[in-house]
Amino acid sequence: MEGKQNSEIKVENLENSSDNTDKFKNLDKGWSWVIMLASFGAFCLIGANMYGVGIMHATLLKRYGSSVSLTSWAGSLQTASMSLGAPLSSYFVDRFSCRTAVMLSGILFGTGYLGTAFAPNVETAIFTLGIIAGCGAGVGYTASMVVIGFSFKRRRHIALGFALSGMGAGLFALSPMMQLAYNYYGSTGFFIIQATMSLNIVTFGAMYFPSQLELHTQEMRKCNKANTKSDKSKSNCIEVFTQYCKALVNKPIALLSVGMFLNCVGTYLIYLHLPVYIVSKGFTEFQAAWMVSVTGILSVVGRIITGFVANLGMFKEIWLYAGTFGVVSVSTIVYPHISYTFAGHIVFAAVLGLFFGSCYVLMTAVNIRIVGIKFVSSAIGIELFFGGIGAVLGPVIAGVLVDNGGTYEQSFTFAGVCIFLAAVLSILTVCHDVPGKECENQNADKD
């Protein structure tokens, strides 16, 4: 009995000390900056793999000659797993560490691409590329964000912004290299090179040495686990499930969730079919890969500008959030009509790169205004989960359209309409604003 009381006192002390991060001396200094650079490197490789999926899709189409809809499953599952795999990443981070999770991510990527290199048919490629490599994306993406939170306090936003910019930088730098690898070594050599390149994520993950804050958090989890009874554990599970249900039945969150579903249907359809579509217009595969890389580097610029404009406070976050959808939707609908010239492709790639990822910069602020800080993680989790479903279904729906006599122009129009509906649903959340909640959040920010 006395030992249990001492253990409970230890847990209480750990929880109280975790609120005061000033006691952790290695935050924002020393090895924290190395971790930031390592996270940037991991995001470079993850971003190239995720948004360069159109090049892999074109490679699989030529290799197996299967239908567009069936082949689309490989790429759509891989990209969707970046959102759907977040719970799996959280498990490995909580159970082991961010370092273990990211190293596992690199191993899964390498295994998935190596299996795809020798896959005898498209069904096997769907499993190796879509499931195995996709799980690597989900595990590595979330853990590489969480490790920044464990390593920084005062400069956390700066560090996270720099690390996340690696997604666009990797797409810009590596997409042309991916196309060159295919041109010189064929489909088998291409995926072997992808596997060896992705294994560098293991190297970056090995640099994620746990900070004092992460070690402290792990110790607190172990003590909580030792003192938690089975009935209390069930109660906690029910409480977590209830939080997600409360967020989902919230009308603005439901609108944003459906909007994110539609946005991801359109966005991932665009990235999956863009390289094939550009080649179909008479341009080279290298030009198509270069066009994709342009969207990557401009997404870095777009996210920085969006954050700067949001900080000015001239517009409500929800209008900027919906506005990014609106710009992408209009440009996508117009794109087939200007795709006969190289300049038309350049204009579309520039607009897409500047605006397609800017909504994620505003997601946290938008949800805090709606549900408050307490339930913001549940709200964002639900929205990303819906987005993951959209990432799976969008390319497959477009593939079915193309296989049944449709054209790539029609699939891009379909994508633009979906993203436009996402903008409309986002704007409709203004009708459900709770004045008291906004004041409460503003007061919390002041505190």
N, C-alpha and C positions, 0 to 999 in steps of 0.2 A: 504493500500500500504506500509506504513511504517512498519507495523507488518510483512508483507511478507519479506521485505528487512532484518529486524532483524533476521527472521527465517533462511534466506539464509546465512546470516553472521554466525549464530550459526552452521549451517551445515558445512560451510567451515572451521571454527575453529576446529570442531570435527574431520573432515577428516585430517586436518594438524596434530593434536595432536595424532591421531591414528598411524601415521607413526613413531612417536618417542615413542617406548615402554619403554624407560628408565624411563618415568615419573610414570609408574605403579609399585608401590613399593612392591606389594605382589607376583610378578612373581619370580619363582625359589626358593621360600622360604616358610616357614610356612606350611599353609594348602595345598600348591601345591603338596607337597610330599605325603600327605594323598590322594589327588585326583589321583596321579600316582598309588598308591597301590590299590585304588578302581577300577581304570581302568584296572589294571592287573587282579583283581578278576572278573570283568565283562567279560573280554576277556577269562578267564579260562572257564567260563560257556558257553559263546558263541562258543568257539572253541570245547568244548566237544560235544555240540549239533550239530554243523555243521559237524565235521569230524567223529563223532560217529554215523552218519546217517546209516552206514551199519548195525549196531546192531539193529536199529529201523526197517530197511528194512527187516531183517531176522525175527524179531518179527511179523511184519505185514504179511509176507508170511505164517508163521505157523498159525497165528490167522484166516485169511480169506481164505487161500488156493486159492487165485486168481492167475492169470497169472503173470509172472515176469515183463512183460512190463507194465501192468496196475499198479501193486504195486510200480514200480519204480517211478511213477509220484510223489508220496508223498515225497520221499526223495530228488528227483532231484529238485522239486519246492522249497523245504526248503533251500537247499544249494544255488540254483541260486538266491534266494531272497536277499542273503547277498550282491550281486552286484547290482541287479536290484532295490533293495529298497533304494539305496543311495539317489536318489532325494527326496524320502519321508522323510528320516532322515534329509536332509538339510532343508526341509520345517519346521519341528518341531523345529530344532535348531534355525533357523532364526525367526520363529514366536514366540517361547517361550524361551527355553534355552536347553543346553546340559543335564541339570539335568532332565528336564521334558521328553526329548526324551528317555533317558536311562531307566527311571522309566516306561515309556510306553512300552518300549521293554520287560521288565520283565513281565509286565501284559499280553502282547500279547503271550509271550512264555508260561506262565502259563495257559492261556485260551486255547491255541492251544493244549497243551499236555493233559489237563484235558478233552477237548472235544474228543481227540483221544482215551482216556481211555474208554469212553463209546460209541464210534462210532459203529453203528450197521452194517456197511458195509465198504468196502474199498473206495468207492467213497466219503463217509463222511470223512474218515480218510485223503484222499487226500486234502480235503478242510481244515480240522482242523490242520493237521500237515504241509502240503505243503504251504498253503496260510496264515493262521493266525500266526502259529509259524514262518513261513518264513518271514513274515513282521516284526516280532519281531527281527529277525536276522539282517535284513537290517537297521532298525532304530537304534539298539544298536551299531552295528559295526562302522558305520560312526561317530556317536556322541561321542563314546568313544575315537576316534582318535582326533576329533576336540577339545575336552575339554583339551587335552594335549597342543595343540597349544595356547589355551587361558590362560594356567596356567604357561607356561615356555617360556623362551627366550634363555638364554645362554646355558642351558642344555636340550634344547628341544629334540634333537636327542637321547640323552641318555635316557630321560624319555619315549619317544615314543618306542624306542627299547625294554626297559624293559616291558612296558605295552603290546606290541604286542607279546612278548614271552609268554604271558599268553595263547595264542591260543594253542601252542604246549604243554605247561605245563598242561592245563586243559584236553587235549586229553589223555595225559599220565596218569594223576592221576585218572580221572573219568571213562575212558572206562571200566576197569575191574569192577568198582563199578556198572556201568550200567548193565553189564552182570550178576553180582551177584543178582542185584535187580530183573532181569527177572527170574533167576533160582529159587529164593525163593518166589516171589510174583506173578508170571505169567504176562501176557501181560497187564491186567488192572492195577494191582499194580505197574508194571514197569512205565507206563505212568503217574500214579498219583505221583510217586516219582520224575519223571522227571519234572513234573509241580511244585512241592514244591521246588525242588532244583533250578529250573530256576527263581522262584520268588525272590531268593536272589539277582538277578540283580537289583530289585527295591531297596534293601538295599544299594547296591553299588552306584546306581544312586543318591540316596538321599544324598550321601556324596559329590556330585559334586557341591558344593556351588560356585556360579558364582564369578570369579575373577574380579578385577577392569577393566581389559581389556575387558572381556566379557560384563560387564554392560555398558561400554563405547560404545562398538560396537552395543549393542541393542538400546542405546539412539540415535546413529547415524542413524540406520535404521528407527526409528520412525520419526525422523526429515526429512529424505529423502522421506519417504512415504507421509508425510504431504505436502511436496513441489512438489511432482512429479505429473504432469498433465497426463491425460489419454493418450493423443497422445504421450507424451514422454515415458510413460510406454510401449506403444506398440513398440516404437522405440527401447527401451532397450531389449525387448523380441526378436525383429528381429535381433538385434546385437548379442545377445547370440546364437540364432539359426545359424546365419552366421558364428560365430566362430567354432561351431561344424561342420558345413559343410566344412569349410576351412580345418579343421584338418582331416576330413574323406577323402577328395579328395587328401590330401597329400599322395603320393605313399608309403613312408616308414610307415606312420601311418596306412594306409590301410593294408599293409602287416602285421604289428604288431597286428592289430585288428583281422584279419583272423587267425593269429597264436595263439592269446589268445583264440579265439573260439575253435580251434582244441585242444589246451592244456587243456582247461577246459572240453571238451568232454571226453578226455582220463583220466584226473586226477580224476574227480568226478565219472566216471565209475569205476575206480579202488577202490575208497573208499567205493562205494556203494556195490560192489560185493565181496570185499576182505574177509570179515568174512564168508560169505556163501561158498565161494570157499575153504577156509582153512578147514572148517568143512567137505566139500565134499571129502577132501583128507584123511579123517580118524582121524583128530585131534578134540579136544574138543572145545566147544564154548568158554570156559574160555581162552584156548590157543589162539583162534582167537582174542578175545578182547584184550588180552595181547599184541599180535602182532601189533594191531592197536595203542595201547598206546606207543609202542616203536617208531613208526613213529612220534608220537607227541613230545616226549622229544628230539629226534634227530633233529626235525625241528628247535627247539630253537638253537641248536648248529650250524646247517647248515646256518641259517640266520646270526648269529654272524660272522662265518668264512667268509661268502660271503662278508659281509660289510667290514671286515678287509682286504681281498684280493683286493677288489675294491678300497679301500683307498690307497693301495700301488702304484696304477697307472701303474702297469706293463702290464696290458692288457686293451684294450678298453672295455667299459661296455657291448657293444652289443655282443662281443664274449663270455663273461661270461654268459650273459643272455641266448644266444642260447645254450651255453654249458650245462647249467643246464637241458634244455629240452632234449638235446642229451643223457645225462647220464640216465635220467629217462626213455626215450623211449627204449634204448637198454636193460636196466635191465628188463623192462616190457615185451618185446618180448621174452627174455630168461627165464623169471620167470616160465612159464608153464612147461619148461623142467627140472627145478630143484625143483619143488614143491612137489615131492614125499618124501622128507626128511625134518625134522624139521629145519636142518641147512639151507636148501634152502630158507625156509620162513623167517628165521632170516636175511639172507643176503639181500633178497629183501626189507624187512621192513627197514633195516638200510639204504640202498641206497635211497629208496623212501623218508624216513624221512629227510635225509641230503640235498636232492636236490629239492624236489617238490615245496617248497615254496620260494626258494632262488631267483626266478625271480622277486618277488615283491619287494625285497630289491633294485634291480637295475632299476626298472621301471621308477622312476622319473628321474634318471640320463640319461637313454637312450632317453627319450622323450625330455628332455631339449636340448640335442645335436641335435635333429631333428627339433623341432619347436621353441626352445627358451623358456624363462621363461614365456612369456606373455600368450602363448597358451597351456602350459603344462597341466593345469587342464582339459581343453577340450579334449586333446589327451588321457589322462589317463581315463577320464570318458567314452569316446567312446570304448576304449579297454576293460574296465571292463564290459561295457554293452554287448559287444560281448561275453565276457567270461561268463556272466550270461546266455545268450542264449545257449551257449555250455553246461553249467551245467545242463540245463533242458533237452536238446536233447540227450546228450551222454548216460546216463543210460537207457533212454527209447529205443534208437536204439539197445543197447546191449540186453535189455530185449526182444525185438522183435526177435533178433537173436537167443536167447536161447529158446524162446517159439516155434520157427519154426524149431527145430531140431538141432540147433547149440549147442556149448558147451561153458563153461566158459573159457576154454583155448582159443577159437577163439575170445571171447569178450576181453580178455586181449591182444591178438595179435592186435586186432582192435584198442584198446586204445594206444598201443605202436606205431603203425603206425601213428595215429593222432598226437601224441606228437612229433614224428620224423619230420613230415611235418611242425609242428610249429617251430621246430629248423631251418629247411631249409628256411622257409619264413623270420624268424628273421635275418638270415645271409644275405639274399638277400637285406636287407635294406642298407647294406654297399655299394651296387652299386648306391645308390641314395644319398650318403652323399653330403652335401653342405659345401665346405671348409670354406666359409666365416662365416657360421653359427656356426661352431665349434670354430673358433677364437673369434667370438663375445661372445660365452658362456664362454670361458676361461677368456676373459677380464672381464666379469661380475663377475666371481668367484673371480678374484683378487681384484676387487673393494669391 
